[in-house]
Amino acid sequence: MRVDLHCHSTASDGLLSPTALVERAHGRGVQVLALTDHDTLDGLPEARDAAHRLGLELVDGVELSCTWGGATIHVLGYGFDPQAEPLVKSLDDLHRGRWARAEEIGRRLEAKGMPGAFEGARAVQRELGDSENAPARPHFAEYLLRQGYVRDRAEAFRKWLGAGKLGDVKQHWPSLAETVGTLREARAWISLAHPYQYDFTRTKRRKLVADFIAAGGHALEVVNGPQPAEQVGVLSILVREFGLMVTAGSDFHGPSDWSELGLYRAVPDDLPPLWPRFASADNALGNKETP
């Protein structure tokens, strides 16, 4: 059973429309797919239609932004009630915050001699498939590349958009505890996304996991795309220590050398997967449960 519980479409910062994403996943043999766009559910109806047509099981998913220890953290939610009032309100707040953030990135880049950055990033976004969501940093990176300000997208992040750079605009995200609480009120299953991507010491990462559990989280994303085996091993130790479940996914944003739908390092056999808790019995992964 090929499962992918982490990917993004043009509804947030992915390069493929929800339909194209589902079609690509199906073509690669993925049978259970969670679309986890950043801070939005807008891509889910289109993805669900495509999945139904192809006979692929689509799990409602989302990747919410929050803060912990002064850093931006991402939390994955699955199988939730999309109409739950706390979730609807939180997504609306995040939506407005992302627009303000994108406009500020544009202003900062323009002040450094790169005029029209916001409008250019929005144009890139529209080319991929128009969305009512704000352009994200990958859209700005593509604009900077097209205008000749950088040699490639990697340089755009290294010089202008990456952590600590000019375009790394801090936003008032809700706290980790608030975000987990919001997802729990929506009856979601909750996983901490890519815990090794945060620039933490081992002690601080362990504290993050402990606080995530205390807030009501269920699982760790032990495998995120072609993550190094050593990192998978460290996260697996935390899963065993804290008695958590695990998730895994490609974190696919678009065709690239870095990730591909359904492709990620194997999850250790002794770790309990989260996906049987919300995948349908039709896929022989177990019955749905309520968190």
C-alpha positions as CSV (number, residue, x, y, z in Angstrom):
1,M,0.0,0.0,0.0
2,R,1.6,3.3,-1.2
3,V,0.6,6.2,1.1
4,D,1.7,9.8,0.9
5,L,0.5,12.1,3.7
6,H,2.3,15.3,2.8
7,C,2.1,17.3,-0.5
8,H,1.2,20.7,-1.8
9,S,-0.8,22.1,-4.7
10,T,-1.2,25.5,-6.3
11,A,-3.8,26.2,-3.6
12,S,-0.7,27.1,-1.5
13,D,2.9,26.9,-2.8
14,G,2.9,23.9,-5.0
15,L,3.5,23.9,-8.7
16,L,0.7,21.5,-9.8
17,S,-3.1,22.1,-9.6
18,P,-5.0,19.8,-7.2
19,T,-6.2,17.8,-10.2
20,A,-2.8,17.4,-11.8
21,L,-1.3,16.5,-8.4
22,V,-3.8,13.7,-7.8
23,E,-3.3,12.5,-11.4
24,R,0.4,12.4,-10.9
25,A,0.1,10.6,-7.5
26,H,-2.2,8.0,-9.1
27,G,0.2,7.5,-12.0
28,R,2.9,6.7,-9.5
29,G,0.8,4.1,-7.7
30,V,-0.2,6.1,-4.6
31,Q,-3.4,4.7,-3.2
32,V,-3.9,7.0,-0.2
33,L,-3.0,10.6,-0.6
34,A,-3.4,13.6,1.8
35,L,-3.3,17.0,0.3
36,T,-1.8,19.2,3.0
37,D,-1.6,22.7,1.6
38,H,-0.3,25.5,3.8
39,D,-3.0,27.1,5.9
40,T,-5.8,26.5,3.5
41,L,-8.4,23.9,2.5
42,D,-9.1,25.5,-0.9
43,G,-7.6,22.7,-3.0
44,L,-9.5,19.9,-1.4
45,P,-12.8,20.0,-3.4
46,E,-11.0,19.8,-6.7
47,A,-8.6,17.2,-5.5
48,R,-11.5,15.1,-4.1
49,D,-13.3,15.2,-7.5
50,A,-10.1,14.0,-9.3
51,A,-9.5,11.3,-6.7
52,H,-13.0,10.0,-7.0
53,R,-12.7,9.8,-10.8
54,L,-9.4,7.8,-10.5
55,G,-10.3,5.6,-7.6
56,L,-7.6,7.0,-5.3
57,E,-8.5,7.7,-1.6
58,L,-8.0,11.3,-0.7
59,V,-7.6,12.2,2.9
60,D,-8.5,15.8,4.0
61,G,-5.3,17.4,5.2
62,V,-3.7,20.7,6.0
63,E,-0.4,22.0,7.2
64,L,-0.9,24.8,9.7
65,S,1.8,27.4,10.7
66,C,2.4,28.2,14.3
67,T,5.1,29.3,16.7
68,W,7.1,27.6,19.4
69,G,10.3,28.6,21.1
70,G,10.6,31.7,18.8
71,A,10.5,29.5,15.7
72,T,7.9,28.8,13.1
73,I,6.6,25.3,13.3
74,H,4.3,23.3,11.0
75,V,1.7,20.9,12.2
76,L,-0.2,18.5,9.9
77,G,-3.9,17.7,10.5
78,Y,-5.8,14.8,8.9
79,G,-9.4,13.6,8.7
80,F,-10.9,16.7,10.4
81,D,-14.3,18.3,10.2
82,P,-13.7,21.2,7.7
83,Q,-16.7,23.1,9.0
84,A,-15.5,23.1,12.6
85,E,-15.8,26.8,13.7
86,P,-12.4,27.0,15.4
87,L,-10.7,25.7,12.3
88,V,-12.6,28.0,10.0
89,K,-11.7,31.0,12.1
90,S,-8.1,30.0,12.3
91,L,-7.8,29.5,8.6
92,D,-9.4,32.9,8.0
93,D,-6.9,34.6,10.3
94,L,-4.0,32.8,8.6
95,H,-5.3,33.7,5.2
96,R,-5.3,37.4,6.0
97,G,-1.9,37.2,7.7
98,R,-0.3,35.5,4.6
99,W,-1.5,38.4,2.4
100,A,0.0,41.0,4.7
101,R,3.2,39.0,4.8
102,A,3.4,38.7,1.0
103,E,2.9,42.4,0.6
104,E,5.6,43.2,3.1
105,I,8.0,40.8,1.2
106,G,7.2,42.8,-2.0
107,R,7.9,46.1,-0.3
108,R,11.3,44.9,1.1
109,L,12.5,43.6,-2.2
110,E,11.4,46.8,-4.0
111,A,13.3,48.8,-1.5
112,K,16.4,46.8,-2.5
113,G,16.0,47.7,-6.2
114,M,13.7,44.9,-7.3
115,P,10.5,46.8,-8.3
116,G,7.2,45.0,-8.9
117,A,8.2,41.9,-6.8
118,F,4.7,41.4,-5.3
119,E,2.9,41.8,-8.6
120,G,5.5,39.6,-10.3
121,A,5.1,36.9,-7.7
122,R,1.3,37.1,-8.0
123,A,1.6,36.8,-11.8
124,V,3.8,33.6,-11.4
125,Q,1.1,32.2,-9.0
126,R,-1.7,32.9,-11.6
127,E,0.2,31.1,-14.3
128,L,0.4,28.0,-12.2
129,G,-3.3,28.1,-11.4
130,D,-5.0,31.1,-9.8
131,S,-5.6,31.0,-6.2
132,E,-7.2,33.4,-3.7
133,N,-4.3,32.7,-1.4
134,A,-1.3,35.0,-1.1
135,P,1.8,34.4,-3.2
136,A,4.4,32.5,-1.2
137,R,8.2,32.7,-1.2
138,P,8.6,30.1,-4.0
139,H,6.6,32.5,-6.2
140,F,8.9,35.4,-5.3
141,A,11.9,33.2,-6.0
142,E,10.6,32.4,-9.5
143,Y,10.0,36.1,-10.2
144,L,13.5,37.0,-9.1
145,L,14.9,34.3,-11.4
146,R,12.9,35.5,-14.4
147,Q,14.0,39.1,-13.8
148,G,17.7,38.1,-13.7
149,Y,18.2,39.1,-10.1
150,V,19.4,35.6,-9.2
151,R,20.9,32.6,-11.1
152,D,18.5,30.0,-9.7
153,R,15.8,29.6,-7.1
154,A,18.3,28.3,-4.6
155,E,20.2,31.6,-4.8
156,A,16.9,33.5,-4.3
157,F,16.5,31.8,-1.0
158,R,20.1,32.0,-0.1
159,K,20.3,35.7,-0.7
160,W,16.8,37.1,-0.2
161,L,14.1,34.7,1.0
162,G,15.6,32.1,3.3
163,A,15.6,32.1,7.1
164,G,17.0,35.3,8.5
165,K,17.1,37.0,5.1
166,L,15.3,40.1,3.9
167,G,12.3,38.2,2.7
168,D,11.9,36.1,5.8
169,V,9.1,38.2,7.1
170,K,7.9,37.1,10.5
171,Q,4.2,36.7,11.0
172,H,2.1,36.5,14.1
173,W,1.2,32.8,13.9
174,P,-0.8,31.2,16.7
175,S,1.1,29.2,19.3
176,L,1.8,25.4,18.9
177,A,-0.6,24.7,21.7
178,E,-3.3,26.9,20.2
179,T,-2.9,25.2,16.8
180,V,-3.0,21.7,18.1
181,G,-6.1,22.7,20.2
182,T,-7.8,24.1,17.1
183,L,-7.2,20.8,15.2
184,R,-8.4,18.7,18.1
185,E,-11.6,20.7,18.2
186,A,-12.0,19.8,14.6
187,R,-11.5,16.1,15.5
188,A,-8.3,15.9,13.5
189,W,-5.5,13.4,13.8
190,I,-2.4,15.5,14.3
191,S,1.3,15.1,13.3
192,L,4.3,17.3,13.9
193,A,5.7,18.1,10.4
194,H,9.4,17.4,9.6
195,P,10.8,17.9,13.2
196,Y,14.4,17.7,11.9
197,Q,14.0,20.8,9.6
198,Y,14.0,23.1,12.5
199,D,17.4,24.4,13.5
200,F,17.2,23.0,17.1
201,T,19.6,21.2,19.3
202,R,18.7,17.6,20.2
203,T,17.5,18.8,23.7
204,K,15.3,21.5,22.2
205,R,13.8,19.1,19.6
206,R,13.0,16.7,22.4
207,K,11.3,19.6,24.3
208,L,9.3,20.5,21.2
209,V,8.0,16.9,21.0
210,A,7.1,16.8,24.7
211,D,5.2,20.1,24.4
212,F,3.5,18.9,21.2
213,I,2.3,15.8,23.1
214,A,1.2,17.8,26.1
215,A,-0.9,20.0,23.7
216,G,-2.6,16.8,22.3
217,G,-0.6,15.8,19.3
218,H,-0.7,12.2,18.1
219,A,2.3,11.5,15.8
220,L,5.6,12.6,14.4
221,E,6.4,12.9,10.7
222,V,9.4,10.5,10.9
223,V,10.1,10.5,7.2
224,N,9.9,13.6,5.0
225,G,11.0,12.9,1.4
226,P,14.6,11.7,0.9
227,Q,15.5,12.5,4.5
228,P,18.9,11.2,5.7
229,A,18.7,7.8,7.4
230,E,20.4,9.2,10.5
231,Q,17.6,11.7,11.0
232,V,15.0,9.1,10.6
233,G,16.8,7.1,13.2
234,V,16.9,10.0,15.7
235,L,13.2,10.7,15.2
236,S,12.3,7.0,15.5
237,I,14.0,7.0,18.9
238,L,11.7,9.9,20.0
239,V,8.6,8.0,18.7
240,R,9.5,4.9,20.8
241,E,10.4,7.0,23.9
242,F,7.1,9.0,23.9
243,G,4.9,6.2,22.6
244,L,3.8,8.1,19.5
245,M,2.5,7.1,16.1
246,V,4.2,8.1,12.9
247,T,3.4,9.7,9.5
248,A,5.5,9.9,6.3
249,G,5.2,11.8,3.1
250,S,7.1,13.2,0.1
251,D,6.5,16.9,1.0
252,F,6.1,17.2,-2.8
253,H,5.7,20.8,-4.1
254,G,6.5,20.1,-7.8
255,P,8.6,18.0,-10.1
256,S,12.2,18.4,-9.0
257,D,15.3,16.4,-8.0
258,W,14.4,16.7,-4.3
259,S,11.1,14.9,-4.0
260,E,8.4,12.9,-5.8
261,L,5.0,11.8,-4.9
262,G,4.9,8.5,-3.1
263,L,8.7,8.5,-2.7
264,Y,10.3,8.7,0.7
265,R,12.6,6.7,2.9
266,A,11.1,3.6,4.4
267,V,9.5,3.9,7.8
268,P,11.0,1.5,10.4
269,D,8.8,-1.6,10.7
270,D,8.3,-1.4,14.5
271,L,6.8,2.1,14.4
272,P,3.0,2.3,14.5
273,P,1.6,4.3,11.6
274,L,-1.1,6.9,12.0
275,W,-2.9,6.4,8.7
276,P,-4.9,3.3,9.6
277,R,-6.7,5.6,12.1
278,F,-8.3,7.7,9.3
279,A,-7.9,5.7,6.0
280,S,-11.0,3.8,4.9
281,A,-11.6,0.1,5.5
282,D,-11.9,-0.2,1.7
283,N,-8.1,0.2,1.6
284,A,-7.6,-2.6,4.2
285,L,-5.7,-0.2,6.4
286,G,-8.2,-0.5,9.3
287,N,-11.3,1.3,10.5
288,K,-11.7,5.0,11.0
289,E,-11.4,6.1,14.6
290,T,-12.1,9.3,16.4
291,P,-9.1,11.1,18.0
